Amino acid sequence: MTSNSLRDRLSFMKLDAQSQALIRNAKPALMQALPSALDEVYEQVQASPEARRHFSGASQIQAAKTRQAAHWERIASAEFDERYVESVTAIGQVHARSGLEPRWCVGGNAILLARLIETVLKAAWPKRRFGGSSAGATAAAAQIAAITKATFLDVDYAVSVCFEAIE
């Protein structure tokens, strides 16, 4: 992957400076949710015989969670640069070498994204039951849109790297 490829993806997805600032603003909530979200993803991996067979055991799963946490720290910081590309490329290559099908990556990201969205909404939603400001809902929706774009960027790269490695 090249920096032009990254720039093109960011531009196409409209993951612009404003979206990246929204992601950075959501970083505290994202980082709070990340450990339990990754636990949920890897619990699902362990519950699925097809997905579990790609991991040699608990230590390999823990190593994968650690790498994913570091990778998501970069995403939550909206650091979409060459180091991001190197990180997502390395993850995609490991998946390809292990024979992990893209569906497990996409499914894991779906579980992860659901938890992240839930946490951001809970953090941003007005606490008052009635008469709450729509500004809070609007801000939460903007953060969710930005986080979704970042997630799909990540899925796109990981799947692309897998397919390139297979070819």
Salt bridges, closest charged atoms under 4 A:
ASP39 OD1 - LYS65 NZ 2.46
GLU40 OE1 - ARG115 NE 2.60
GLU50 OE1 - ARG103 NH2 2.78
GLU73 OE2 - LYS27 NZ 2.67
GLU79 OE1 - ARG74 NE 3.79
GLU101 OE1 - ARG103 NE 2.91
GLU118 OE1 - ARG115 NH1 2.56
GLU118 OE2 - LYS122 NZ 2.85
ASP154 OD1 - HIS71 NE2 2.52
ASP156 OD2 - ARG9 NE 2.30
